[in-house]
Amino acid sequence: MARTLEFYYDYGSPYSYLADTQVEAIAKRSGATLVRKPMLLGGVFKSTGNASPMAVELKAKWLVADVPRWAQHYGVPFKFNPFFPVNTLALMRGAAAAELDGSFERYHPAVYRAMWAEGRNLNDMNEVGKVLSEAGLDAAKIGRRIQDQDVKDRLKATTDEAVARGVFGAPTCFVDGLMFFGNDRLLFVEKALKGEL
């Protein structure tokens, strides 16, 4: 029976970026369907009482050393964003809009690349507009869409759904109701997809 890999993420999470570079291949190897689910990590933190690792000095120090190791392990580009942390509300609404409007396949990689490979200032909406235009997207249209109620509702619903399912951080994957938190649990995600867990 074909399984589904549900992938909850936020563009502001470097570990989500790392996991995102791997989940398509994992789904393909496992004969599974990948469903990306953009959520607002700040909303998850607020609902669960969790906080960004960057808010804890020792965790932040660890993360700054650990993420580049994983990027090297995966063979993917990585540059720690000098503008981090970034308020991702507009970016995540943009992902929801892109899903609704059929432009997700261009939007998603462009934002992740800008954030974690190019180190661009995605707190600056003018810079976000440049990133989207470079990806062949209508930046002005997306800028308007993120204010539309259907887009706001979609992002809120996915975030609420994540919290209801027990999500407390990003990235979080689900396979047949089993939850796996973190980039370093992808081994178990693949085993679950193959029915080996």
N, C-alpha and C positions, 0 to 999 in steps of 0.2 A: 504494500500500500504506500503510495506516494505521501510523503510528509511535507509539512510547511515549516519553514524557519522564519519566525517573526523576530524582527530586529528593531528594538527601540533605541533611539539615539538622539543626541543633540550636537549640533555643529561645534559647540563650545567645549566639548569633551575630547581631549587628544586621544584617549583610549578608544573612544567611539570611532575616531578617524582610523586608527590602526585596525580595529575589528572590521570596519567597513571595507578595507582593502582586501579582506580575506573571505567575507561571507558569500560572495557570488561564487567563488571557486568551490567553497565547501558545499553549497547547495547543489552545484552542478555535479560534483563527485558523488553526492548522495542521492541524486535523482529527485531532489526536493525543490519546492517552490519557495523563493525568497520574497518576503513581504517586509519592506522597510516601513517603520512607523515613527515618523518625526514627532517628538514630544518636547515639552518645555521643561528642561532639567531644573530650572529654578522653581517651577511649580511643583515638581516632584519633591525637591528638597523641602519646600515650605510645608507640603502636606505630610511628609514623613518625619520631619524633624532632623533630617540629614543636612550636611553642608558640603560644599566643595572641598576637595582635598587641599586646594590652594589656601583655604582658610586655616589650615593647621600647619604650623611652620615645618615640623619634621616630615609630614606627608608631602608638603610642597617640595621640599628638598629632595625627597625620594623620587617624586614624579619627574622632576626636571632631569634627573639622572637616568631613570628607568625608561621613559618613552623613547629616547633616541636608540637605546639598545634594541627595543622591539622593532623599531623602524628598520634598523640595520638587519635584524633577524629576518624580517619579511622582504627586505630588498625594496623598500618603498621610500619615496622622498619624504623628508620631514625637516621642518624648520620651526623651532619653538617661536610662537607668535609674540613679538615684542609688545603687542597691544592687548595681550591677554591679562585679565579676563575680559571677554566681550559679552555685552548684553545681546543675547541671541533671539530675543522675542521676534524682531522683524525677520530675521533669517529663517526661523522655524515656521513663522506664518507664510513666508515665501515658499517653503517646502510644501506646506499644505496646499497653497494656491497652485503650485506647479503640479502636484498630484491631481488636483481637480481639473486643471486646464490642459493636461497632457504634455507638459514640458519638463517633467521631473528628470528624465534621462539626460537632459542638458544642464538643468539647474543644479542638481545634487553634486555631480563631480566638480563643477565649477566652484561652488562654495567651499567644498572640502579642500580643494587644491589651493584656493586663495587663503584659506585659514591656516592650514597646517603644512603646506609645501612652499608657499610663497611669502607667508608672514605678513599679509596685507591687513590694513586697518579696517576691519569690518564693523567697527563702531561708527564709522563715517559712512553715511548713506550715499554720499557722492561716490565713494570708492566702491561700495557695493554695486552701484549702478554701472560703474566701469567694468566690474567683474562680470556682471550679467550681460552687458553689451558685447564684451569680448567672446562670450559663449554663444552669441547669436540670438540672445533673448531680448525681448522688449522690456527694458528696465523700467520705463515709465508705467507700462501696463501692470507689471508686477508690483510696483510701488503703490499703485492705486488698489490693486486686488487685496493687499495685506490689510486694508482697512475694511474690507467687505465682511459682513456678518457670517456668511457661510464659511469663509476661511478661518475667522476667529473661532467659530463653533467647532470646526473640524480639529484644530489644534488642541482646543480645550478638551474635546471628547477623547482624543487619543491620550492626552496627559492624564485625564481622570481614569481612563481605562487602565493605563499602566499602573497607577497607584492602587487601583482596586485589585489588580493581579499580584501585588506585592513588590512592584518595582520600587527601588530606593535610590538608584543611580544609573549611570550609563557607561558603557553599553549594557543592555540586558536582552538576552535572547530567550525565546520560548520554543520548545519542541513538544508537541502533544501535551501541553500543560506543565511540562517540566521547565523550571526557570534556571537560567545560567547567567550570573552577573560577571562582567569583566571580560576584557580582551584575552586574558589568560585562561579562560574557560572554553575557548573554541574547540579544543580537543574533545571535550565532553559533548559539546554541541554536535560535532560530527558523528561521534559514537551514537548519540541519541537518534540522529537522523537515519543512521544505518541500522537501527534496532539492536545495537550492541550494548546498550546501557540499561 
